[in-house]
Structure formats: structure tokens, C-alpha cells
């Protein structure tokens, strides 16, 4: 995952270990949901904000040829062992209009200051009929506004409307305590998809308990 300041450079080695198969059940749910939304294919699939390439095998396992971009050169040191990569700003992708068959952005919506701009550029580089899959933390239940200290009763407060970068988190040992994050409310996320010329096809939620912590969608370029 990358940001305009490549915040993950200082944490690349830690994140590579954090998102390894040792991440266990959570990563398995991520990849199962990703596979369900993306489906089988045989063209190039761009992994936007690919980070350490933690999801490359899941994409390739569906038949796609996976390539990745990220702003964090530190993370790409790890990703380069898993897929072809390039250093690039996710909102200024180094591809021509209509060049790609598919794109995914996994667990990165909170790592860029303007995720709507990222989706807009993904819409630009997809060909008509091209597929986009977003999969990220659930915008309604994950963020500085949500307290998960009691997983049976997640508390959400008025900071849901705050779109600013913050290091506030209920978990002092997680990713957000290290690099912070931006929040994109659900309506902003869905509106960005349609504004990019993409037709929403399917949505998915996943959680280890009653409250989902993952939200995904599949959309197709008009």
C-alpha cells in the first residue's frame, strides 16, 4: 500500500511479515472475498497500491497476469519477488487510457488522501467491459471512529464524518498506529465508483463475527 509520502517505507519489513500467510484467518478471508469478486480471467490485472505483493498469488491463482504499482519503494523491494512492479502514484497510473482488462485495490483505501481520485484513474485505464474490484476495511465499522475493544458490541461515534488523516485507533499495535489512515465514508466510495464510469455489479461483506470488518465491490467499465 502506498501514500503520497510513501509512509510505508519505514515499516516495509514489518508489514511484509504482518501480511504474510501467518496473518492467518484474516488474510484467508481477504483472498476468498477477492477471488469471489474478481473471478477467473486471463488478461493483465493491475494491483493498485500493491504494497509488498501480499495479494499477488491470490490474483495469479485466478488465472490473471498480475502487475503492481505502489509509491513505496520500500514495500516494492518485497513485492518484486512476487510480481512485476513499478513505482507510481495510484492517482496517476502509468498506463494509457483503456489499456487494462482488470484492476484491484486491496486494503489500500485508507492509505491514500483521495481514494476517489484513485478510482477515477482506474476507470481511465480500464477498457470498456474491464473489471475493477475494491476490497478494503469496512467504511462503516473500521476507523478512528470505531472502538473494537468489545467485538460483540462495536461502538461507532460522530468521527465517521471526519475524512482527515489520523493516527487515532483503538489498537495501539496495528497498522494505523504506525502509518495512520484516511477515512472514506460509504457514500463517497460508491459515488466515486459511478463517477469513474463504472457500473456497480456486486458488493460483499466479511467478518469473523457479527460485525463485518471487510467491504468489497466489483464494478465494470461502461
N, C-alpha and C positions, 0 to 999 in steps of 0.2 A: 504494500500500500504506500502511496506517496502523497505528499502535500507540496505546496508551492515553496516551502522552505526545507523540504526533504527531512522532516523531523525524525524519520525513522533511521537515518544514517547512524545516529548514536546508539541505536538499540537493535541494529540489524541482526547481530549474532544471537541476542536474547530472543528476538521474535522468531528467528529461524527454528530455535529449539521449542519455543512456545507453540508454534503452529505445526510441529512435527506430528507424525502419527501418534505420538504419545499424548496428544491432545484428546485422544480417545473419543468418547461418545459424541461430544460437541462437533468435532471435525467430521465424524461419520454422518451426522445429521446434515451438516452443511453440504457435503458432497452428494448425499442422497437427494436432497432438495434441488441442488444444482442439476443433477442428472435428470430429474423429473421435469424440470422446466426447460432445459436446453434440448434434450433428446439426442438421438443419433444424427450424425452428419459426416460429410467427408471433405468439406472445404476448410478454409482458414478461419479459425475463431480467435479473435483478439481478446486477450486477457488484460483489461484496462486496470491500472493500479495493481499489477500482478505481484508486487512485493517480492517475497522470497521464492515465488513459484509454487506455493503450497497447494494450489489447486490444479496445477498443470496435468498431473496424472489423471485426475478425475475427468478433465475435459478430453484428454487424449484417449481415455478409455471408452469414450462415446464415438470414437472414430474421427474426431476433428483433428486438424493440424493446428496446434496451439502455438501462438506467439504472444509475447508480453511486452508491455510498456509500463514504466514507472519513473518517477522523478528521483527516487532514492537509489543512487549508485551503490550504496552500502548494501541494500537489500538485493540488488541485481547481481551482486557477487555470488549470492546463493542461488538465485533464480537461473543464472546462466548455465548451471549444471542440469537444469530441468526442462528448459525450452529456449528458443531463440528470443532475445530481448533487446530492447533499445531504451535509452534514457529519453523520456519525453514527458511533457506536461499533459495530463489527461484531458484538459480542456483545449489543447492544440495538438491533436493527434497527427503524426507524420504520415498520413495516408491521403490519397486523392479522394474526391467525392465519389461515393458509390463503389468503393474498391473492395469492400469486405462482405462476406456471406453471413458472418455472425460475430457477436461481441458479448462478453460477460464482464461484469464488475462485481466482485465478491468481497464482502466485508470491508468496503472502502468508502462508502458514502459519508462516513463520519470523519474521513481523513482529508477531505478537500474543502476549501472555503465556499465553493459554489458548485454543488453537485448538479444543479440544473444546467450549468454550462458544460459540464462533462457529458451529461446525457444529450445535450444539443449537438455536441461534436460527434458523439457516437452515431446519432441519427444522420449526420452529414456523411460519414464514411461508409455506412451500410448501403448496399444496393437494394432496389425495390424487392420486397419479399425477404430481405435479410432479417435475422433474428437477434434480438437483444434480451439478455437475462440480467436482471438486477437481483442480487441477493445480499442482504445486509442485516444488521441488528434491527429489531422491530422498532419503527419510529414512534410507536405509541407507548412502548413499555421499557425501552432501553435508552438511558441518557442520564445526564446530571439531574434531571427532574424525577428520576425513578429510584426508589430505595428497595433493593432486593435482599435486605438482610433477613427478612422472613419470606421465603419463597412461596409460601402458601397465601400471602397477603401483600402483594406488591403495592407500594404507596407511590402515587404519581401526584406531583404538585404543579403549581402555575408556571414553573420554568419550562414547561412543554413548549411555550410560545417563543422561548429565547433561542435565537439562531446563532449566537455568538460562540466563539471558541472558548472552551473552558477545560480546566483540569479537575473540576469537581466530579466526584464519583463516590459511590458507596463502598467500592472495593479498592483499597489502597495498594493492592498488589497486581492489579490488572493493567491492560494496555492503556486505558485512558489516564491513569495516574502518571504514566510515563510520557505520553505524547499529547494528551488532551484530545479534544474532538469537537467537531461542529455537529449541530442537530438540524435535520431537515424534517419538518412535520409531514405527516402522511399526505395531506392535500397538496403540498408543494411538490412532493415526489411524483405523485400521479399526474399532476398538471404539467410537470416538466417532460414526462414521457409523451403525452399527447402533443405538446408544443413542439417536440422534436420531429413530428411527422410519423410517430409510431402508434400503431393500433394495439391497445392492451388486449392480450389474448387470455391470460391466465394469471392468477395470484396464488400464493401458497404461504402458510404459516407453519412454524415448527417450534416445539418447546419440549423440554424434558418433564414439565409438569403442566398444570392447568393454564398457566400464562405463557404465551409464545414469546420466545426471545429472538426468533428469526422471521423475516418477512421477505418474500421474493415475488418477482413477477416476470412474465415472459411477454414480449411485445414484438410486433412485426412491422417493418418499414413499408409505408404505403407505396 
